[in-house]
Amino acid sequence: MPFKSFISVQLLEPTIYVEPISNSNLVIRGTININLSSTTIVKSISVRFDGKMKTKNYISSSASAGGFAQKRSIAHHCLVLYPVEEQTDTNCPLILKAGLTHYGFEMQVPSKLPETVDCSDVKVNYHVTAVMEYESNSFLRVGRSSTAQSCAKQDVCIVRLPSGNLFFGSNTCEFIDSRTHTSDWLEYQVLVDKKSIALGSELPITFRMMPVREEVSVEGVNVQILERRDVFRKSTRTSYAVQSLLTAATNETEIPKTALPELWEGTIRYSILVGKSLVHSTLANSDFDIKHTLLVSIVLSAPGGIAGRMRKRVTFQSKIDLLNEAVGKLGSLKVPTYDSPPPFDDSTFVYGEYDRKFTDPIAYSDIHNNEHN
């Protein structure tokens, strides 16, 4: 009898990058590795893709205790590698010899799935499961044998790309410009060269400031990101969180502590930290929506008043799209080829019939509608 941990699944791309408005089905490619210690009769080999969503409804006691009250399936698709549909001779079973055997597979999964999210209000996760059913007794034994099952699971992360084609840089024109604002003390402009930024990245912000009165100085600049999470049920539950951004270790620019000259311009780099207190933005769907706003506050001072210095605050805010931290690593990502897997010593390869027609996966909207019928 083969030992229990003899099957594993290896994905070519554990992280799937999707365009925000694409209608194309996603494709998952990988290899099932079966390592047997003895000859085994195999009844079936299949691959499953599943997606789960958990959200709080903030009504039940489980939600108030920190649990997730709403849990449901948002994706399910199965690809059978053995037996194939064309097989008619059921008396000729699949017999795998001892050693390592690889099954390559290619599976289509639904488009427009919610991206992977993990925060206190909502969790969306996906995984691929390889399943093999086999006879638990050796085929050399006479008599009835029982059927056993072995499974292996690997997580899949669905990540949304920014609007435009990131790989060709067409999204580089997406930037934030406050235009020139005029107050009693200062003319100022805030420029952010990226409207979409990945968690864990650096956010460069350019400040242009021209005083309109004498002896105006900047006492401080505060940059924050406001996060809004909407969970949709019979009534919408909205929560907010604010995170202040610190200057990055690579930043070399400082705003003068003395009175501003006629015009001062500089770019300050801020770090966007990764953590559950701040998650990436999402496209709105029927269950939840996560959006972010960039808040910039500049504290000014000038001569006057009882204390000798007067203070004034000027502000600017704009929508900003926070992306999964995996997007920030695309610049150094080595894209895998879709060639045949590399050879392994003492192993056997079995390639799937990629030219045969696979059934189309169930759409995310269909799964959602069925659960409400």
C-alpha positions in Angstrom: 0.0 0.0 0.0 1.4 3.4 -0.9 2.2 5.8 2.0 -0.3 8.5 2.7 1.6 11.6 1.6 2.4 10.6 -1.9 0.6 13.3 -3.9 1.4 17.0 -4.3 0.4 19.8 -6.6 2.7 22.4 -8.1 1.3 25.4 -9.8 3.1 27.2 -12.6 1.7 30.5 -11.4 0.4 30.5 -7.8 -0.4 34.2 -8.2 -2.8 35.1 -11.0 -2.8 38.7 -12.3 -6.0 39.9 -13.8 -7.0 43.1 -15.7 -9.8 45.0 -13.9 -12.2 45.0 -16.9 -11.2 41.7 -18.6 -14.0 39.2 -19.5 -11.5 36.4 -20.3 -11.5 33.2 -18.3 -8.5 32.7 -16.1 -6.2 29.8 -16.7 -4.4 27.7 -14.0 -1.5 25.5 -15.1 0.4 23.1 -13.0 1.6 19.6 -12.3 0.3 16.8 -10.1 3.2 14.8 -8.6 2.4 11.2 -7.6 5.2 9.4 -5.8 4.3 5.7 -5.0 6.2 3.2 -3.0 4.4 0.3 -4.7 2.3 -0.5 -7.8 -1.2 0.9 -7.4 -4.5 0.7 -9.2 -5.8 4.3 -9.7 -9.6 4.9 -10.1 -9.5 8.6 -10.7 -7.3 11.7 -10.8 -8.9 15.1 -10.7 -8.1 18.8 -10.0 -10.6 21.1 -8.2 -10.6 24.9 -8.0 -12.5 26.4 -5.1 -13.1 29.9 -3.8 -14.6 30.9 -0.4 -15.8 34.2 0.9 -16.3 35.1 4.5 -17.9 38.4 5.6 -19.3 39.9 8.8 -22.9 41.0 8.9 -22.4 42.8 12.3 -25.8 41.5 13.5 -25.3 38.0 14.9 -23.5 37.3 18.1 -20.7 35.5 16.2 -19.9 38.7 14.4 -19.7 40.7 17.7 -17.4 38.0 19.1 -15.0 38.5 16.2 -16.2 35.6 14.0 -17.4 35.6 10.4 -21.2 35.2 10.2 -21.5 34.9 6.4 -19.6 32.1 4.6 -20.2 30.8 1.1 -18.7 29.4 -2.0 -17.9 31.8 -4.8 -16.2 29.4 -7.2 -16.1 25.7 -7.9 -14.7 23.9 -10.9 -13.4 20.4 -11.5 -11.2 19.0 -14.2 -11.0 15.2 -14.4 -7.6 13.9 -15.7 -8.5 10.3 -15.4 -10.6 8.6 -16.6 -11.0 10.7 -19.7 -14.4 11.1 -21.4 -13.3 9.1 -24.4 -12.4 6.0 -22.4 -14.8 3.2 -22.9 -13.0 0.2 -21.6 -13.6 0.3 -17.9 -12.0 -3.1 -17.5 -8.6 -1.7 -18.3 -7.7 0.3 -15.1 -4.9 2.8 -14.8 -2.0 1.0 -13.0 0.9 3.2 -11.8 4.2 1.6 -11.0 6.3 2.6 -8.0 8.1 5.8 -8.5 7.3 9.4 -9.5 4.7 10.2 -12.1 3.7 13.7 -13.2 0.4 14.8 -14.6 0.3 18.2 -16.3 -3.0 20.1 -16.3 -4.5 23.3 -17.6 -7.8 24.4 -16.1 -10.1 27.4 -17.0 -11.7 29.1 -14.1 -14.4 31.9 -14.0 -13.6 35.5 -14.9 -14.5 38.5 -12.7 -13.9 36.7 -9.4 -13.3 38.9 -6.4 -9.6 39.4 -5.7 -8.0 37.7 -2.8 -8.5 39.7 0.4 -7.7 39.1 4.1 -8.8 41.6 6.7 -11.0 41.7 9.8 -14.2 42.4 7.8 -13.9 40.1 4.8 -11.8 37.2 3.6 -11.6 35.9 0.1 -9.3 32.9 -0.7 -8.9 30.4 -3.4 -7.1 27.1 -3.7 -6.4 24.2 -6.0 -6.9 20.6 -4.8 -5.5 17.5 -6.5 -7.5 14.4 -5.7 -6.5 10.8 -6.4 -8.7 7.8 -5.7 -7.0 4.4 -5.6 -7.5 0.8 -4.5 -6.0 0.5 -1.0 -5.0 -3.1 -1.5 -2.4 -4.4 -3.9 -3.8 -5.5 -7.3 -2.1 -8.8 -6.8 -4.4 -9.7 -4.0 -7.6 -11.7 -4.8 -10.9 -10.4 -3.4 -12.7 -7.1 -2.9 -10.6 -4.0 -2.3 -11.6 -0.7 -0.8 -11.2 2.7 -2.3 -9.0 5.3 -0.6 -8.4 8.9 -1.4 -5.3 11.2 -1.2 -5.4 15.0 -1.6 -3.0 17.9 -1.9 -3.9 21.5 -1.7 -2.2 24.7 -2.8 -3.4 28.3 -2.3 -4.0 30.5 -5.4 -3.9 34.3 -5.0 -5.9 36.4 -7.5 -4.4 39.9 -7.8 -5.9 42.8 -9.7 -3.6 44.9 -11.9 -4.1 48.7 -12.2 -6.1 50.2 -15.0 -4.2 50.0 -18.3 -1.5 47.6 -19.3 1.1 47.5 -16.5 3.6 45.5 -18.6 3.7 48.1 -21.3 3.6 51.1 -19.0 0.4 52.6 -20.3 -0.7 53.3 -16.7 2.2 55.6 -16.1 0.1 58.6 -17.2 -2.2 58.0 -14.2 -1.1 60.5 -11.6 -2.6 62.8 -9.0 -2.4 66.6 -9.4 -4.0 68.9 -6.8 -3.6 71.9 -9.2 -2.5 75.1 -7.6 -4.3 76.1 -4.4 -4.1 79.6 -2.9 -4.6 80.5 0.7 -3.9 83.8 2.6 -0.4 82.6 3.3 0.7 80.2 0.6 0.2 79.0 -2.9 0.8 75.2 -3.0 0.5 72.2 -5.3 0.7 68.5 -4.5 1.8 66.0 -7.2 1.7 62.2 -6.9 3.2 60.4 -9.9 1.3 57.2 -9.2 -2.5 57.0 -8.9 -2.1 53.2 -8.2 0.5 52.0 -5.8 1.2 48.6 -4.3 1.3 47.9 -0.6 4.9 47.7 0.6 6.1 50.3 -2.1 7.3 53.8 -1.8 5.0 56.7 -2.7 6.8 59.8 -4.0 4.9 63.1 -3.3 6.1 66.4 -4.8 5.3 69.6 -3.0 5.5 73.0 -4.6 5.1 75.9 -2.2 5.3 79.7 -2.7 4.6 82.0 0.3 2.3 85.0 -0.4 3.4 86.8 2.8 6.7 87.2 4.6 8.3 84.7 7.1 6.0 81.8 6.3 7.4 78.5 7.4 6.3 74.8 7.3 6.0 73.3 10.8 5.0 69.9 9.6 3.5 67.7 6.8 1.2 64.8 7.7 0.4 62.2 5.0 -2.3 59.7 5.8 -4.4 57.0 3.9 -8.0 56.7 4.9 -9.5 53.2 4.3 -13.2 52.7 3.9 -14.7 49.2 4.0 -18.3 48.6 3.0 -19.9 45.2 3.7 -23.3 44.8 1.9 -26.1 42.9 3.5 -29.7 44.0 4.1 -28.1 47.2 5.3 -24.6 48.4 4.5 -22.0 48.3 7.3 -19.2 50.9 6.8 -16.0 51.0 8.8 -13.0 53.4 8.6 -9.3 53.2 9.4 -6.6 55.7 9.1 -2.8 55.0 8.7 -0.1 57.7 8.8 2.7 57.3 6.3 6.3 57.7 7.5 9.1 58.9 5.3 11.0 56.1 3.5 14.5 55.1 4.4 15.5 56.1 0.9 14.1 59.7 1.2 16.8 62.4 0.9 14.6 65.5 0.8 13.5 67.7 3.8 11.3 70.7 3.9 13.2 73.8 5.2 12.6 74.5 8.9 13.2 78.2 8.3 11.1 80.6 6.4 10.3 79.5 2.9 12.1 81.2 0.0 10.1 82.6 -2.9 9.5 79.1 -4.2 10.4 75.7 -2.8 9.9 72.4 -4.6 10.9 68.9 -3.4 9.9 65.3 -3.6 9.5 63.3 -0.4 9.2 59.5 -0.5 6.8 57.8 1.9 6.5 54.1 2.8 3.2 52.3 2.5 3.5 49.5 5.1 2.0 46.0 4.6 -0.4 44.7 7.4 -3.9 43.8 8.1 -4.6 47.3 9.5 -4.4 48.5 5.8 -5.4 46.2 2.9 -5.5 46.8 -0.8 -8.4 48.4 -2.6 -11.0 46.3 -4.4 -13.4 46.6 -7.3 -16.9 47.0 -6.0 -19.0 43.8 -6.0 -22.3 42.6 -4.5 -20.7 41.7 -1.2 -18.1 44.3 -0.3 -16.1 47.3 -1.4 -12.8 48.6 -0.1 -11.6 52.1 -1.2 -8.8 54.5 -0.1 -8.2 58.2 0.0 -4.9 60.0 0.3 -4.9 62.8 2.9 -2.2 65.5 2.9 -2.1 68.2 5.7 0.5 71.0 5.8 0.8 73.0 9.0 2.1 76.6 8.4 3.2 79.3 10.8 3.8 83.0 10.4 4.6 86.0 12.6 1.7 87.4 14.6 -0.8 86.7 17.3 -0.4 86.7 21.1 2.3 84.0 21.2 4.3 85.7 18.4 3.5 83.0 15.8 0.2 82.2 14.2 -0.6 78.7 12.7 -2.7 77.7 9.8 -3.5 74.3 8.2 -4.0 73.7 4.5 -5.1 70.3 3.2 -5.6 68.2 0.1 -7.2 64.8 -0.5 -7.6 62.5 -3.5 -8.7 58.9 -4.2 -5.8 56.5 -4.5 -5.8 52.9 -5.6 -3.9 50.6 -3.3 -2.8 47.3 -5.0 -1.8 43.9 -3.6 1.8 43.9 -2.6 2.4 41.2 -5.2 2.0 43.9 -7.9 5.0 45.8 -6.5 7.2 42.7 -7.2 6.3 42.5 -10.9 9.3 44.4 -11.9 11.6 41.7 -10.6 9.3 38.8 -11.5 10.6 36.1 -13.8 7.7 35.1 -15.9 7.6 31.3 -16.3 7.3 29.7 -19.7 4.5 27.4 -20.6 6.8 24.7 -22.0 6.8 21.1 -20.8 8.1 20.5 -17.3 11.8 19.8 -16.9 12.8 16.2 -16.7 13.2 14.4 -13.4 15.3 11.3 -12.8 13.4 8.0 -12.5 10.0 9.6 -13.3 7.2 9.3 -15.8 5.3 12.1 -17.5 1.7 11.9 -18.5 0.4 15.0 -20.4 -3.2 16.0 -20.5 -5.2 16.2 -23.7 -5.1 20.0 -24.0 -6.8 19.9 -27.4 -10.0 18.5 -26.2 -12.9 20.8 -25.2 -13.2 21.5 -21.5 -16.6 22.6 -20.1 -16.9 26.3 -19.4 -16.6 27.1 -15.7 -19.6 28.4 -13.7 -19.6 32.1 -13.6 -19.2 33.9 -10.3 -22.6 35.7 -10.8 -24.3 32.3 -11.4 -23.0 30.9 -8.2 -24.1 34.0 -6.3 -27.6 33.9 -7.8 -28.1 30.1 -7.2 -27.4 30.6 -3.5 -30.2 33.2 -3.2 -32.8 31.0 -5.0 
